[in-house]
Amino acid sequence: MRYTESEIIKQCEMSIQKSDDFYKNKFVNYRGKSTDTKEFYTEIVAKFVYENLFKFDIIKQVTRESSYKVKTHDGKHIGSSNRIEEIIAMKLYNQSCEGTVFKGIGKVLDYQIPLKNKAIDSVGKIDLISINEDTIFLLELKREDSKETMLRCILEGYTYYKTINNIKLIKDFELCQSYTLMISPLVFYKGSQWLEMQEDRPWLKKLMNKLEVKPFYLEKIEDRYSIKEEI
């Protein structure tokens, strides 16, 4: 099914009242262009978000009483697990435990960081958290064959950023309160999100600049991961 620009905007307007779920809407992942203006669907949505970013301020912060740092995380997974992104996250964590310092994102501190305080809280988990100098990266990881849009990655990461209690997170990981938190999609080099970034998408890039989002691109050689220097 194809849509006009006004139809996409209408979907955005109907969904923005639940800004904490906005990133989950199907139109955030629409590919292709509108039937009338020939604008990328995600460009229309990115412009809408850019102009209505204040509406995301209603997202409620969830303060987790338990520690954000999970002591039982040991980087091990069940061999038959089909949770590919979680397995990649564990492997990145394990590489850091072995001494790898990744270009750009530095040392991975933990994976699958829980945001819920109570079971009824409708919030997810941060895929990875890392630190490089005085910057803490909240990394939104996508598997190599992911078809989710870069816009979806950004909005999901931003929603988690608004949800988390930053002060407590920093304290739980025994870091300095003066450190800066940054939202960063962690996607694969030459994957669908990387390809989007090679296209003319001014509103997506304007939104990223406004949110101070910096993406990083993974490469896998044999069973080891690295961050690709080329963007």
N, C-alpha and C positions, 0 to 999 in steps of 0.2 A: 504494500500500500504506500502511496506517495502523498505528500502534503504540501500545501502552500505555506508561505512564511507566516501568514496570519493564523493559520491552524496550529502551527508549532508554538507561536507566542501564546495562543489561547490555552494550550496544554500547560505551558509554563505558569501562566497566571492562575490556573486552577490548582496547581500543585504547590505553589510557593508558600501557602499558608502552613504547610507541614514541611518547613525548610530542613528539618533534621532527616527527613526521608527523601528530599528532593533528588539526591544522587541516584536513588533506586529506580526512578521512573524510566520507562522504556525509551522515551524520546531522547534521553541523555546519551543513549547508545545508538541512536539512529545513524546510519551511514547514507551517503548520497546527498542530493541537493533538492531544494524546494522546487516545485513545478513552475512557479512564477518568476521568482527572482534569481533562480539558479544558484542560491547561496547554500553552502554546506549547512545541513541541519544543526550540527554542533556549533557552527559559527553563530547561528540565530540564538541558540540557547546560551552560548557564552556571552553574547552581547546583553541578553536579558539579565543574566546573573550579575554581570559587571554593573549594570545600571540599577540593580535591586539588591546589591550586596548587604545593605543595611537590614534587610529582612531576615538574614541569617543570624542576626544578633539575638533572636528569640530562642535559639538553640540552647537548651538547658545544660549547664555544666553538671556532670555526674562526678561526685567525689567518692572515690573508692576507699572504703575503710581499710580493707586489706592492702598489702603492698602491691604496687604495680609490678614490682620485680618478683617473679615467681621462682622460689628457691628450688622447686623440683624440675625446672627446665635443665635437661642434661644433653640436649642435642641428639637424642636417640629417637628413632621412629620405627614403627612396625613395617617390616619389609613389604607387606601386602597393601599398605596404605595407599589410597588413591588421591589423597589430599596433596596434589603436586606442589602447590604454592607453599604449603607448610613444610614440605620436605626440602624445597629449595632454601627456604628461610633457615631451616636447621643446618643445612650444609654451609651456608654463608656464616652462620654463628660459629660452627665448628672450625671453619677456616680461620676466623678471627681468634678463636681459642688457641689455635696452633701457631698464631703469630702474624697472620696476614693482616695488613693494614690496607684497606681498599682505597684506591684513588678517589678523592672527593669526599666520600662518606666516612672514611677512617675506620675505626674499630666497631664492629657490631657487638652491642652489649646484651641484647636479648631478642627474642622472637615471640610472636603471638602474645603481645602484651594486652591483658584483659582490661576493659574499660568499665564493665558492669560493677555495680556495688551490690545490687540485688538481682535475683534470677529474673525478675519481671522487667528489668531495664532493657530497653530495646536498642542496645548499642553493640557494636562489633568489637574487633580486636585490631590493634596496630600490628601490622605484619612484622616489622623490624624497627628497632631503635639503634642508632649508632651515634658515635661522637667523633668529631674531627676538630681539634683545637678547641675553640670556644662555641662551637655550633653543635646542637643536638638535632639529629635528623629523624623525623617520623616518616618512615619509608613505607609507601604503599606499593607492594610487590605484585606483579602480574606474571603469570607463567608465559612461556615462550610463544605458545599458540593462542594466547588470549585475544579475543576480538572486542574486548571492552575498549571504549574510546579513551583518549588521553583526558578528555573532559571529565569522564566518569572517575578516572583515577584522581584527578585534582579535587573534585567535589567531595569524593569519599574521604580523602585525606583531610580536607578542610573541615568537614563535619566532625571528624574525630578530634581535630585540633581544638575545635570549639567545645567539644564534650569533655575533654580531659581537664583535670586539675593540674595545671602546669607546675605549680609550686610543689605540690605533693609528689608528682612524678620525678622532678629533679631531686627532691629530698630522698625518695625511695632508692634512687640509683646513686645516691651519695655524690652528686655533682654540684657544681657551683651555681648558685641562684642567678648569677649574672649572665650565664650562658644563654644563647639565643636558640629558640626552637624553630626549625624550618620543615615545611611539608615538602616531601620529595617523592614523586613517582619513581619506582625502580622497575624498569621494563627492559625488554631485550632489544639489543642492537639489531636493526633491520626487521623488527617485529612491527605489528600494525600501528602501535602507538608511535614508534620511531618514524615510520613512514608519514604519519600525519604531520609530524613536526618539520618534515621536509617540504610541505605544501604551504601555499599562501593562506594562512589562517590568522589574520591580524587580531581578531577578537579573542581567540583562544590565548594568544601570546600577550595581549593586553591584560587579560584576566590573570594570567600567570605572574606577570610583573606586579600587578596590584596586590596579589596574595603572597608575593615573594616566594614563589614556587620554583624549585630547580629540579629538573628531571635528571636521572642518571641511567646509563644504558649498560646492561649486563652482557657479557660474552661468556660462553662456556667452551672450554677446551678440555676434552676428555671428561674428567669428573671434577674439574676445578673451575671456579668462577673468578672473573675479574671485571673491572669497570672499563669500558671502552673509552679511550681518550677522544676519539673523533665523535662529533655530535651530528 
